[in-house]
Amino acid sequence: MDFNQSSTSKEIAGRVRKFLDEHILPLESSLLHESQQGNPDWRSWQLDPRIEALKAKAKAEGLWNLFLPGVGGLSNTDYAPIAELTGLSLIAPEIFNCNAPDSGNMEVLWKYGSEAQKEQWLKPLLDGSIRSIFAMTEPEVASSDATNMKATIAEDGDDLILNGRKWWSTGLGHPNCKIAIFMGLSDPNAHKYLQHSMVLVPLDTPGVKIERMLPVFGGYDAPYGHGEITFNNVRVPKSNVIAGLGKGFEIAQGRLGPGRIHHCMRMIGAAERALKLMIERSMERVAFGKPLVNLGGNRDIIANARIDIDMARLLVLKTAWLLDDVGAMGALSEVSQIKVVVPNIGCRIIDEAMQMHGGKGLSNDTPLAAMYAYCRVLRLADGPDEVHRGVIAKIELKKYER
């Protein structure tokens, strides 16, 4: 395994770091103070002209769509350190057009979409002129088992009729959100991994209704939002099916592997920033006649954080290398391993940084509270810890079968 960045990756990472330091991090503090945490009415949410201006600047500087190998030209291994840098700020991914769920949806269309689908939806997503959602999780069933899905896709001549209720569809409240990738049950009699399909659904289609935005720890994450949406006899042409009926799980497997690399490397970036803030705070603040760094077990906390971050990074880089070398099916255990390890480590380090900051760590005076919410969500998003541990154990036990 070779984790050395290519010269191209190093050069881009340097420019991303410079852009972050000069433009994004200075803006972040004011955005935290202006956040619309108490406003659940997505219809009133508006674009921030400062974010839009930075997106235009990032695009002009070529720091755009770097996550997609067919566009940015970087392998998973080369993109991973850049993804870590984007995790230093919660607003950075959108500014570089590598934010979830759009990045995953773009990967789906790039790998599996028809030429017409790419022309109509992938191009504007790559351009950043629209946003999208991934409608998979459902409130009525345990979505940790995706085969529980109740939303349906029924054939009707040249059309499909969709019905179902989805929630936790990230980005649904964004003013530019125009398209959903809807996953539902299309053939209940097929093999359980051939029963589901993915369909493109414009959000202005009759029968599509945004019900509400769901708060995370009391915040609505405007102007993005995590919404609940219903599909009531929604009719779309069969040409909106991605890759063909019954391909839903195959597509999901191809989508989620690289996506988890992106999530985990961004989380490592967040953990790095939390460690930096924790150290700075512990050296600045004095209690009981000593700097915080010299009280209790705080030096052990800092040391363990450094160890955990470096271990986690190496595991993610190994997984990225495997995806490049053997593909998603050859890295199933590793993808699940990082999905368990990184959010748990991130939650612990950010929590310790919040503790070191005292009351300030719970407020919007630092990014720690928002980072903790993001990290805690990741222990459920794209599969809860328990499901991924089950995958790891299943693969491990197979090694001992006769």
TAPE-V630617 format. One record per residue. N is the residue number from 0. RES is the residue in one letter. SS is DSSP state (~ for helix, > for strand, _ for the rest). PHI is phi as a letter, one per 30 degrees, with the letter a starting at -180 (none if undefined). OMEGA is omega in whole degrees, 0 to 359 (NA if undefined). Layout:
# TAPE-V630617
n:res:ss:phi:omega
N:RES:SS:PHI:OMEGA
N:RES:SS:PHI:OMEGA
This chain:
# TAPE-V630617
n:res:ss:phi:omega
0:M:_:none:180
1:D:_:b:182
2:F:_:c:180
3:N:_:d:176
4:Q:_:d:172
5:S:_:d:179
6:S:~:d:178
7:T:~:d:180
8:S:~:d:179
9:K:~:d:182
10:E:~:d:180
11:I:~:d:179
12:A:~:d:178
13:G:~:d:180
14:R:~:d:177
15:V:~:d:179
16:R:~:d:179
17:K:~:d:179
18:F:~:d:178
19:L:~:e:184
20:D:~:d:186
21:E:~:d:190
22:H:~:b:190
23:I:~:d:183
24:L:~:d:176
25:P:~:d:180
26:L:~:d:188
27:E:~:e:184
28:S:~:d:180
29:S:~:d:179
30:L:~:d:178
31:L:~:d:181
32:H:~:d:182
33:E:~:c:187
34:S:_:d:182
35:Q:_:c:188
36:Q:_:d:185
37:G:_:c:186
38:N:_:c:182
39:P:_:d:185
40:D:_:d:182
41:W:~:d:182
42:R:~:d:178
43:S:~:c:182
44:W:_:d:183
45:Q:_:b:175
46:L:_:d:176
47:D:_:c:183
48:P:~:d:179
49:R:~:d:176
50:I:~:d:181
51:E:~:d:179
52:A:~:d:178
53:L:~:d:176
54:K:~:d:178
55:A:~:d:180
56:K:~:d:179
57:A:~:d:179
58:K:~:d:181
59:A:~:d:181
60:E:_:c:178
61:G:_:i:179
62:L:_:c:194
63:W:_:b:177
64:N:_:h:183
65:L:_:d:184
66:F:_:d:190
67:L:_:c:184
68:P:~:e:182
69:G:~:d:180
70:V:~:c:181
71:G:~:d:177
72:G:_:i:181
73:L:_:c:173
74:S:_:d:175
75:N:~:e:181
76:T:~:d:180
77:D:~:d:181
78:Y:~:d:186
79:A:~:e:179
80:P:~:d:177
81:I:~:d:176
82:A:~:e:178
83:E:~:e:179
84:L:~:d:180
85:T:~:d:178
86:G:_:d:178
87:L:_:d:179
88:S:_:b:181
89:L:_:d:180
90:I:_:c:185
91:A:~:d:184
92:P:~:e:180
93:E:~:d:182
94:I:~:d:178
95:F:_:c:181
96:N:_:h:177
97:C:_:b:184
98:N:_:d:173
99:A:_:d:1
100:P:_:d:184
101:D:~:d:181
102:S:~:d:178
103:G:~:d:179
104:N:~:d:176
105:M:~:d:177
106:E:~:d:178
107:V:~:e:182
108:L:~:d:180
109:W:~:d:183
110:K:~:d:192
111:Y:~:b:186
112:G:_:d:174
113:S:_:d:179
114:E:~:d:179
115:A:~:d:179
116:Q:~:d:178
117:K:~:d:181
118:E:~:d:186
119:Q:~:d:188
120:W:~:b:182
121:L:~:d:182
122:K:~:e:178
123:P:~:d:174
124:L:~:d:177
125:L:~:d:179
126:D:~:d:182
127:G:_:i:182
128:S:_:d:174
129:I:_:b:172
130:R:>:b:187
131:S:>:b:173
132:I:>:b:174
133:F:>:c:186
134:A:>:c:183
135:M:_:b:185
136:T:_:d:183
137:E:_:b:182
138:P:_:d:188
139:E:_:d:186
140:V:_:b:175
141:A:_:d:186
142:S:_:d:172
143:S:_:d:172
144:D:_:c:187
145:A:~:d:178
146:T:~:d:176
147:N:~:d:189
148:M:_:e:182
149:K:_:c:179
150:A:_:e:187
151:T:>:c:175
152:I:>:b:183
153:A:>:c:178
154:E:>:d:177
155:D:>:b:184
156:G:_:i:180
157:D:_:d:183
158:D:>:c:170
159:L:>:b:177
160:I:>:c:185
161:L:>:c:175
162:N:>:b:177
163:G:>:l:178
164:R:>:b:179
165:K:>:b:173
166:W:>:b:187
167:W:>:h:175
168:S:>:d:186
169:T:>:d:178
170:G:_:j:186
171:L:_:d:181
172:G:_:d:184
173:H:_:d:180
174:P:_:e:182
175:N:_:c:181
176:C:>:d:188
177:K:>:b:190
178:I:>:b:175
179:A:>:c:162
180:I:>:c:185
181:F:>:c:177
182:M:>:c:182
183:G:>:a:183
184:L:>:d:182
185:S:_:c:179
186:D:_:a:183
187:P:_:d:182
188:N:_:c:180
189:A:_:d:172
190:H:_:e:190
191:K:_:d:178
192:Y:_:c:175
193:L:_:b:184
194:Q:_:d:191
195:H:>:c:181
196:S:>:b:174
197:M:>:c:185
198:V:>:b:175
199:L:>:d:182
200:V:>:b:173
201:P:>:d:186
202:L:_:d:176
203:D:_:c:178
204:T:_:d:177
205:P:_:e:180
206:G:_:j:176
207:V:>:c:182
208:K:>:b:172
209:I:>:d:184
210:E:>:d:184
211:R:>:a:168
212:M:>:c:183
213:L:_:c:179
214:P:_:d:173
215:V:>:c:186
216:F:_:h:176
217:G:_:i:181
218:G:>:c:183
219:Y:_:c:173
220:D:_:h:177
221:A:_:d:3
222:P:_:c:182
223:Y:_:c:175
224:G:_:i:177
225:H:>:b:196
226:G:>:c:170
227:E:>:c:188
228:I:>:b:179
229:T:>:c:178
230:F:>:b:185
231:N:>:c:182
232:N:>:h:180
233:V:>:d:183
234:R:>:c:176
235:V:>:b:179
236:P:>:d:179
237:K:~:d:178
238:S:~:d:178
239:N:~:d:176
240:V:>:d:178
241:I:_:c:174
242:A:_:i:180
243:G:_:k:178
244:L:_:d:180
245:G:_:i:184
246:K:_:c:187
247:G:~:e:182
248:F:~:d:177
249:E:~:d:179
250:I:~:d:181
251:A:~:e:180
252:Q:~:d:179
253:G:~:d:181
254:R:~:d:193
255:L:~:d:180
256:G:~:d:177
257:P:~:d:180
258:G:~:e:179
259:R:~:d:172
260:I:~:e:181
261:H:~:d:180
262:H:~:e:187
263:C:~:d:178
264:M:~:d:175
265:R:~:d:179
266:M:~:d:176
267:I:~:d:175
268:G:~:d:178
269:A:~:d:178
270:A:~:d:176
271:E:~:d:180
272:R:~:d:178
273:A:~:d:178
274:L:~:d:178
275:K:~:d:180
276:L:~:d:179
277:M:~:d:181
278:I:~:d:180
279:E:~:d:179
280:R:~:d:184
281:S:~:d:179
282:M:~:d:183
283:E:~:d:188
284:R:_:c:180
285:V:>:c:175
286:A:>:b:180
287:F:_:h:174
288:G:_:i:182
289:K:>:b:169
290:P:>:d:181
291:L:~:e:183
292:V:~:d:182
293:N:~:c:179
294:L:_:c:174
295:G:_:h:180
296:G:_:c:187
297:N:~:d:176
298:R:~:d:176
299:D:~:d:179
300:I:~:d:179
301:I:~:d:180
302:A:~:d:180
303:N:~:d:177
304:A:~:d:179
305:R:~:d:179
306:I:~:d:184
307:D:~:d:181
308:I:~:d:182
309:D:~:d:176
310:M:~:d:181
311:A:~:d:180
312:R:~:d:181
313:L:~:d:179
314:L:~:d:179
315:V:~:d:178
316:L:~:d:176
317:K:~:d:181
318:T:~:d:177
319:A:~:d:179
320:W:~:d:178
321:L:~:d:177
322:L:~:e:178
323:D:~:d:188
324:D:~:d:186
325:V:~:b:178
326:G:_:i:187
327:A:~:d:184
328:M:~:d:179
329:G:~:d:183
330:A:~:b:185
331:L:~:e:181
332:S:~:d:183
333:E:~:d:178
334:V:~:d:178
335:S:~:d:179
336:Q:~:d:182
337:I:~:d:181
338:K:~:d:175
339:V:~:d:190
340:V:~:d:192
341:V:~:d:179
342:P:~:d:178
343:N:~:d:177
344:I:~:d:180
345:G:~:e:179
346:C:~:e:183
347:R:~:d:183
348:I:~:d:179
349:I:~:d:177
350:D:~:d:179
351:E:~:d:176
352:A:~:d:177
353:M:~:d:180
354:Q:~:d:180
355:M:~:d:180
356:H:~:d:183
357:G:~:i:183
358:G:~:e:180
359:K:~:d:182
360:G:~:d:179
361:L:~:c:186
362:S:_:c:175
363:N:_:c:176
364:D:_:d:172
365:T:_:b:177
366:P:_:d:190
367:L:~:d:182
368:A:~:d:179
369:A:~:d:179
370:M:~:d:179
371:Y:~:d:179
372:A:~:e:179
373:Y:~:d:183
374:C:~:d:180
375:R:~:d:176
376:V:~:e:184
377:L:~:d:175
378:R:_:d:176
379:L:_:c:184
380:A:_:d:182
381:D:_:h:177
382:G:_:j:179
383:P:_:d:182
384:D:~:e:186
385:E:~:d:179
386:V:~:d:181
387:H:~:d:175
388:R:~:d:177
389:G:~:d:178
390:V:~:d:181
391:I:~:d:181
392:A:~:d:181
393:K:~:d:180
394:I:~:d:181
395:E:~:d:182
396:L:~:d:178
397:K:~:d:180
398:K:_:d:185
399:Y:_:c:177
400:E:_:d:179
401:R:_:d:NA
